């Protein structure tokens, strides 16, 4: 697979599956804020087999390593 094709497909996928703040209703924003406060106050997060989160790191190694350690400390499964 050509790198340009791969990047184009990633961009199409991102546009299809991402949202901007302007796309959200007031109720959706309120739900996000409420959930964030619950998590901040110690609410438990149930593992989901159907949910994946990805992050590409373009940072210094120390920042990457610290982020990995933080994610592992809250029981996030990582694929490195």
C-alpha positions in Angstrom: 0.0 0.0 0.0 1.3 3.4 -1.0 1.9 5.9 1.9 -0.2 8.6 0.2 -3.1 6.2 -0.3 -2.9 5.2 3.4 -2.9 8.8 4.5 -5.8 9.6 2.3 -7.8 6.7 3.7 -6.9 7.8 7.3 -8.1 11.3 6.5 -11.4 10.0 5.1 -11.9 7.8 8.1 -11.2 10.7 10.5 -13.6 13.0 8.7 -16.3 10.3 8.8 -15.9 9.4 12.4 -14.9 12.6 14.2 -16.9 15.5 15.5 -16.1 19.2 16.0 -17.5 21.0 19.0 -19.8 22.9 16.6 -21.3 19.6 15.6 -22.5 18.9 19.2 -25.8 19.9 20.7 -25.9 21.7 24.1 -27.1 18.5 25.6 -24.2 16.5 24.2 -21.7 19.0 25.5 -23.4 18.9 28.9 -23.3 15.1 29.0 -19.6 15.1 28.1 -18.8 17.6 30.9 -20.9 15.6 33.4 -19.1 12.4 32.5 -15.7 14.1 32.8 -16.6 15.3 36.3 -17.7 11.8 37.2 -14.4 10.4 36.0 -12.5 13.1 37.8 -14.3 12.2 41.0 -13.3 8.5 40.7 -16.1 6.9 38.7 -15.1 3.5 37.4 -14.7 2.9 33.6 -15.9 -0.5 32.3 -13.7 -2.1 29.7 -15.4 -2.4 26.3 -14.3 -4.9 23.7 -15.8 -2.7 20.9 -14.0 0.5 21.7 -10.5 1.4 20.6 -8.6 4.6 21.2 -5.5 5.5 19.2 -2.9 8.1 19.6 0.2 8.7 17.4 3.1 10.2 19.3 5.2 12.8 17.6 6.9 13.8 20.8 10.1 13.4 22.7 10.6 9.9 24.1 10.3 11.0 27.7 6.9 12.5 27.1 5.8 9.3 25.4 7.2 7.2 28.2 5.4 9.3 30.8 2.1 9.1 28.9 2.4 5.3 28.6 3.1 5.0 32.4 0.1 7.1 33.2 -2.2 5.1 30.9 -0.9 1.8 32.4 -1.6 3.2 35.9 -5.3 3.4 35.1 -5.4 0.0 33.6 -5.5 1.0 29.9 -4.4 -1.8 27.6 -1.7 -0.7 25.2 -0.4 -2.0 21.9 3.1 -0.7 21.6 
